[in-house]
Amino acid sequence: MKIDFSNLRAANIARQAEWPGNDKADLGFRALEVADEAGELMGALKKLARAQRGIAGNTLSLQDEADATGDTAIALDLLAIELGFNLGERTIYPSKPLPVIEVALMLDATVGDLSGQIADRLQELRGEESAYGTEQMICSCAARAIFWLMCLAQALGVDLETAITTKFNKTSEKYGMATRL
């Protein structure tokens, strides 16, 4: 499952140029965006598991999960743009499917680490002491997040590139943006 991150990057840059208020999206905002999308992904996964296991409560479909997966990948690329690196250059592709819940928890933990590192980096940018939020560490953690996202897509049987394209285009249409992937 190879993903053409260069197409995603070009489309993200083009759409962000059209997006009202994008000039106010900084490193902190992009980190919140990743955390939010990853949180929605975890919620969607819980509801999909609920449906698959026959547990009472709200349920979602695999397509809902694919949309949440696509959103998370798009947000990770937007963060990578803010940090000045290309996800495609740092991506390691998973070799075999792993258990869904374990992979989801690894993704969640990695996004948590990423948020902590960015919070630390923001402190440093304000002139406060920083413990571990170097840009190199942040970029490495973002690359691990995309790895775990790809593992999750693989475990679910979701074509991540299709999920990214579908969700990107749905969002562009929803907000009246001309850019499509």
Disulfide bonds with the S-S distance in Angstrom:
none
